[in-house]
Amino acid sequence: MRTRDLAVEFPTVTMDTPAMEAARLLAEQDLPGLILVDDEGRPLTILPGTQVLRLAVPGYCQDDPALARVVDEAHADQFLHRLDGKTVRQCLPEQPRELPVADTKATVLELAALMARTRSPVVAVVENERLVGAVTLQALMDRALEL
């Protein structure tokens, strides 16, 4: 089995996509992350959903989970509004990571190794440097369990 057999269409965002729009995409489509592309549609990086959450959740709650317990649900729901006015560019980690990208001929084992090495739940699939789809960790695990 090759990557082309597992790849599916996948939502993309650009550097200038509003962070709130990216958060909605993640939530509405139950995605582990989004593929960030340039103006030509070439993948630049994967934006994990956890990175978007880092902007929404106050630092004091990230540093001390016990403090998160004292915030009631009504106020916790408001934290997502911290994304207002921010772009995807501001959600990216400070240190760029290896781009989890594979060509359509990669094997399932190559995909698994790439996901493990890059700690990414999504791999962008390219052909001739153009994004043709993505493979998620869930799809990869589902396929492995079929074997």
Summary of the structure (lengths in Angstrom):
residues: 147
radius of gyration: 16.6
end to end distance: 10.8
largest distance: 51.3
contacts: 426
relative contact order: 0.23
helix: 46%
strand: 23%
